Amino acid sequence: MPAPITEEQTRSDREALLDAAEGLFYARGIQAVGMDDVRRASGLPLKRIYRIFAAKEDLVVAMLRRRDARWRNSLTVHVERVPDPRDRVLAVFDWLAEWFAEPGFRGCAWVNAHGELGPSSPAVLAEVRAHKRAFHEQITAWVRDAGSSAAEAVFLLAEGAIVTAGITGDPAPARHARAAAATLLDTNAPSSAS
């Protein structure tokens, strides 16, 4: 009789499974990757995979949720290192430029997931919306701290840069969006005469 699987083993298997799924889904697309591909990449038997995640959709949602936490934390750490509030907003675009230049960059995982599954999966759609809402809230807080009312425009510049870089494979949209954000911050700053 095999030994029972410990909580530690389950956590380890879950992380290995999420690592494998994220790499495959991001590189090839969610629908192009079958569960046999995930099985091979994770080294876990299908029976074990389905004990951890009852359906592929559950695996996709968990992968997006974990990626969101890691992605937004990395962005926050980068931005919060910058002492000046205006420069913090611009640091968002510096971080995006670094991300766009990473090998294997394939655009926004949430936009990609939405394009593939958003119309047919309420759970995936909810996760995509939660990520975009949280990113919007981050941008809004940094723009507000800079004394500007341009949060919506800065958010749209960031989103547009992400989508454009994903399509073109060129990190330059981050630089262009940064320049536009700088102009917006200067234009929408409180007047020193008031």
C-alpha positions in Angstrom: 0.0 0.0 0.0 1.5 3.4 -1.0 2.2 5.9 1.7 -0.4 8.7 2.1 0.4 11.9 0.3 1.4 14.6 2.8 0.2 18.3 2.7 3.8 19.3 1.9 3.9 16.9 -1.1 0.5 18.2 -2.3 1.8 21.8 -2.1 5.0 20.8 -3.9 3.0 19.0 -6.6 0.6 21.9 -6.9 3.5 24.3 -7.5 5.2 22.0 -10.0 1.9 21.7 -11.8 1.3 25.5 -11.9 4.9 26.1 -13.0 4.4 23.6 -15.9 1.0 24.9 -16.9 2.0 28.6 -16.8 5.0 28.0 -19.0 3.0 26.0 -21.5 -0.1 28.2 -21.5 1.9 31.4 -21.8 4.2 30.1 -24.6 1.6 28.2 -26.7 -1.8 29.3 -25.6 -4.3 27.6 -23.3 -6.4 25.8 -25.9 -3.3 24.5 -27.7 -2.1 22.8 -24.6 -3.7 19.5 -23.6 -3.6 18.0 -20.2 -1.2 15.3 -21.5 1.2 18.2 -22.3 0.9 19.4 -18.7 1.4 15.9 -17.4 4.6 15.5 -19.3 6.0 18.9 -18.3 5.0 18.5 -14.6 6.1 14.9 -14.3 2.8 14.2 -12.5 0.4 11.5 -13.5 -3.0 12.6 -14.8 -4.8 11.1 -11.8 -2.7 13.2 -9.4 -3.3 16.3 -11.6 -7.0 15.9 -11.5 -6.9 15.4 -7.7 -5.3 18.8 -7.4 -7.4 20.5 -10.0 -10.7 18.8 -11.0 -10.8 20.6 -14.4 -8.4 22.4 -16.8 -10.4 25.6 -16.1 -9.5 25.3 -12.4 -5.9 25.0 -13.3 -6.1 28.1 -15.6 -7.7 30.2 -12.9 -5.2 29.1 -10.3 -2.3 29.8 -12.7 -3.7 33.3 -13.5 -4.3 34.1 -9.8 -0.7 33.1 -8.8 0.8 35.0 -11.8 -1.2 38.1 -10.8 0.2 38.0 -7.3 3.8 37.6 -8.5 3.4 40.1 -11.4 1.8 42.9 -9.3 4.3 42.3 -6.4 7.2 42.7 -8.8 5.8 45.9 -10.2 5.1 47.3 -6.7 8.7 46.5 -5.5 10.1 48.2 -8.6 7.9 51.3 -8.3 8.0 51.8 -4.5 11.9 52.0 -4.7 11.5 55.4 -6.4 11.2 58.2 -3.8 9.5 60.9 -6.0 5.7 60.3 -6.5 5.8 61.6 -10.1 8.8 59.4 -11.0 7.0 56.4 -9.4 4.3 56.6 -12.0 7.0 56.8 -14.8 8.7 53.8 -13.1 5.7 51.7 -14.1 6.7 52.1 -17.7 10.4 51.4 -17.0 9.3 48.1 -15.4 7.1 47.4 -18.4 10.0 48.0 -20.7 12.1 45.4 -18.8 9.3 42.9 -18.9 8.7 43.5 -22.7 12.4 42.8 -23.3 12.4 39.4 -21.5 13.0 36.4 -23.6 9.7 34.7 -24.3 7.5 37.8 -23.7 4.2 37.0 -25.4 2.0 39.9 -24.2 -0.5 40.0 -21.3 -1.4 36.5 -20.0 -4.8 37.9 -18.9 -5.6 39.4 -22.3 -4.5 36.2 -23.9 -6.7 34.1 -21.6 -9.6 36.5 -22.2 -9.2 36.1 -25.9 -9.2 32.3 -25.7 -11.6 31.6 -22.9 -13.3 34.8 -21.6 -16.5 34.4 -23.6 -16.9 30.8 -22.6 -15.6 30.7 -19.0 -17.1 32.9 -16.4 -14.3 31.8 -13.9 -11.5 32.8 -16.3 -13.3 36.1 -17.1 -13.7 36.9 -13.4 -10.0 36.3 -12.9 -9.0 38.5 -15.8 -11.3 41.3 -14.6 -9.9 41.0 -11.0 -6.3 41.3 -12.4 -7.2 44.4 -14.5 -9.1 46.0 -11.6 -6.2 45.5 -9.2 -3.7 46.9 -11.8 -6.0 49.9 -12.3 -6.1 50.5 -8.6 -2.3 50.4 -8.3 -2.0 52.9 -11.1 -4.7 55.1 -9.7 -3.0 55.2 -6.3 0.4 56.1 -7.7 -1.1 58.8 -10.0 -3.1 60.3 -7.2 0.0 60.3 -5.0 1.7 62.3 -7.7 -1.0 64.9 -7.4 -2.5 64.2 -10.9 -6.0 63.5 -12.1 -4.8 61.5 -15.1 -5.1 58.0 -13.6 -7.5 56.7 -16.3 -5.3 57.9 -19.1 -2.1 56.6 -17.5 -3.8 53.2 -17.0 -4.9 53.1 -20.7 -1.3 54.1 -21.8 0.1 51.1 -19.7 -2.5 48.7 -21.1 -2.0 49.9 -24.7 1.8 49.5 -24.3 1.4 46.0 -23.0 -0.9 45.0 -25.9 1.2 46.7 -28.6 4.5 45.2 -27.3 2.8 41.8 -27.2 1.8 42.1 -30.8 4.9 43.7 -32.2 7.5 42.0 -30.0 9.2 45.4 -29.6 9.7 47.0 -26.1 9.5 50.5 -27.6 5.8 51.0 -26.7 6.8 51.3 -23.0 9.1 54.2 -23.8 6.5 56.0 -25.9 3.8 55.5 -23.3 6.2 56.7 -20.6 6.8 60.0 -22.5 3.0 60.4 -23.0 2.4 59.7 -19.3 5.0 62.3 -18.3 3.2 64.9 -20.4 -0.1 63.9 -18.8 1.3 64.2 -15.3 2.7 67.6 -16.0 -0.6 68.8 -17.7 -2.9 67.4 -15.0 -0.8 68.5 -12.0 -2.3 70.9 -9.5 -1.6 74.5 -10.2 1.0 76.2 -8.0 -0.9 79.4 -8.3 -4.0 78.1 -6.5 
